[in-house]
Amino acid sequence: AALALYAEVFEKAGALNMLEGFSSVHCAAFYKLPQNKTSIWLLKEPWTVPDSYPFDDGNLIPFRAGTTVNWHLNGTR
């Protein structure tokens, strides 16, 4: 859900064009990691953040669980 939430925040700030740099380029450089060679696609369409995700022996409850976000991950390339 994180990238959908980032997209929503960047859009509200009028800076959606800076999302790729923030999430892909600058973060990798800051942590001295290679940049990903694949791309993701975000679609502007209402989506409900799941109440939880399976994680290890339990569940992870995401930020804004159960609420509607206007962006969602639509796939990778």
N, C-alpha and C positions, 0 to 999 in steps of 0.2 A: 504493500500500500504506500510505501514511502515515496516513490517517484510520482505517483498520482497526487499525493499531498503536496510535494514540491511544486508540481505543475500548477496546482491551484493557487499556491502562495505567490509564485512568480507571475502568474497571469494577473492576479489582483494588484500586484505592485507595478504592472505595466512593463515587466522585464522578462516576458516569456522567451524572448530571443537569447537570454543569458542562461537559460536552464541547462543547455548542453554543456557549456563551459563549466558551470558549477558542478554538475553531476558526473561528468566524464573526464574532462581535461584537467581542471584545477585540483580536484580531489586526488586523482592519480599522481599528479606532480607533487603535491604536498606530502603524500605518504611514500613517495619514491617508488611507485608501482607502474608497471607498463599500462598503457591505455588499452582498453578492450578493442578487439578487432571486429566485433559484431555490433550491431545497432539494435535499439529497441524502438518500438512505435507506440506512442501514446495517442489515444483517441479521446476527443472531447465528447464525452457521452456520460450521463449520470450512471453511477455505479455504487453499490453499497459495500462498504468495507466489511469483510467477514467478522463475525464475533470473535473468532479465534483461528489460529493455524496450528496444526500438530507440530510439536517441537520436542525432540528427545523423548522423554517418558511422560510428557505433559502437553500443555497447550500454551501458546504465546498469544497474548491479547494485544492486538495492534492499537496504535493511537487512533482515535475516532472510530473504534469498533462499532458496527451497527449503524453508522451514519452514512449519508450520501455524499459522494465526492463527484465533481464534474469531469474528472479525467480518469482513465484507466489504461493499464498496459494492454496493448493490442497484439503483441507478438515481438519476435526478434528476427534479425537477419544476420 
